[in-house]
Amino acid sequence: MGTVIVREPNGDALALACSAVDVSGQAVVLDRVTSGKGRLLLYYFGEGNRAVILEMGNYRLRGRLRTAWQAGERRWGVQLERVGTMPQDASPSRAEANVAAVGH
């Protein structure tokens, strides 16, 4: 489990949470939102927004915010966007450029 900052696409912070990666579902589960619960609710329900960027250490991942009511509490998660596959003959410089583009 690690700490993640949930950001709007423009970079504004929405929330800080503890998270776990669900590799099979290609999602990040926000196990415990430590700050910004009200901001997440407003962003999701009040503004109807779903697009977010997760900042986890040196990594930035794009995804769609999800929520559900489970066991008497609100659960948050982010479904990660799929990244297209590269041709097998792609040069390392091209691969590095693709990684850099996802990070911004």
C-alpha positions in Angstrom: 0.0 0.0 0.0 1.3 3.5 -0.8 0.3 7.1 -0.7 -1.3 8.7 -3.8 -2.3 12.2 -4.7 -5.5 12.4 -6.7 -5.4 15.4 -9.1 -7.7 17.0 -11.6 -6.4 16.9 -15.2 -5.2 20.5 -14.8 -3.0 19.5 -11.9 -5.1 20.8 -9.0 -5.0 18.4 -6.0 -8.3 16.8 -5.1 -7.4 14.3 -2.4 -4.7 12.4 -0.6 -5.2 8.7 0.0 -3.6 5.4 0.9 -3.9 3.1 -2.1 -3.4 -0.5 -3.4 -3.1 -1.5 -7.0 -5.6 -4.0 -8.4 -3.5 -5.5 -11.2 -6.2 -7.8 -12.5 -8.7 -5.0 -12.8 -6.1 -2.4 -13.9 -7.3 -0.1 -11.1 -6.1 1.7 -8.1 -8.2 1.3 -5.0 -8.2 4.3 -2.6 -8.3 2.3 0.6 -8.4 5.3 2.9 -8.9 9.0 1.8 -6.9 10.9 4.4 -7.9 14.4 3.1 -10.2 15.8 0.4 -13.3 13.6 0.9 -15.6 16.5 0.4 -13.6 17.7 -2.7 -13.9 14.2 -4.2 -17.7 14.2 -3.6 -18.1 17.7 -5.2 -15.9 16.8 -8.2 -17.7 13.5 -8.8 -21.3 14.3 -8.0 -21.5 18.1 -8.0 -19.4 18.8 -11.1 -19.9 15.4 -12.8 -16.2 15.0 -13.5 -14.4 11.6 -13.7 -11.0 12.2 -15.3 -8.2 12.2 -12.8 -4.4 11.9 -12.6 -2.9 9.8 -9.8 0.5 10.8 -8.6 2.3 7.9 -6.9 5.9 8.8 -6.1 7.6 9.5 -9.5 4.7 8.1 -11.4 1.6 9.8 -12.9 -1.2 7.6 -14.1 -4.4 8.7 -15.9 -7.8 7.2 -15.1 -11.4 7.5 -14.4 -12.7 8.1 -10.9 -15.2 5.5 -9.6 -17.1 5.2 -6.4 -19.6 2.8 -4.7 -21.3 2.5 -1.4 -20.1 -0.7 0.3 -20.5 -2.0 3.8 -21.9 1.3 5.1 -19.2 3.5 3.6 -18.2 5.2 0.4 -15.3 3.5 -1.5 -13.2 5.2 -4.1 -11.1 3.9 -6.9 -9.6 4.8 -10.2 -9.9 2.7 -13.3 -6.6 3.2 -15.2 -6.6 4.1 -18.8 -5.0 1.5 -21.1 -1.8 2.5 -22.8 -1.5 1.4 -26.4 1.1 -1.3 -27.2 4.3 -0.4 -29.1 5.6 -2.2 -32.1 8.3 -4.8 -31.1 10.9 -3.0 -33.2 10.4 0.4 -31.5 13.7 2.0 -30.5 14.4 2.8 -26.9 14.3 6.6 -27.5 10.7 6.2 -28.9 9.7 4.1 -25.8 11.2 6.8 -23.5 9.2 9.5 -25.3 6.0 7.5 -24.9 6.7 7.1 -21.1 7.4 10.8 -20.8 4.2 11.7 -22.6 2.1 9.6 -20.2 3.8 11.3 -17.2 2.6 14.7 -18.1 
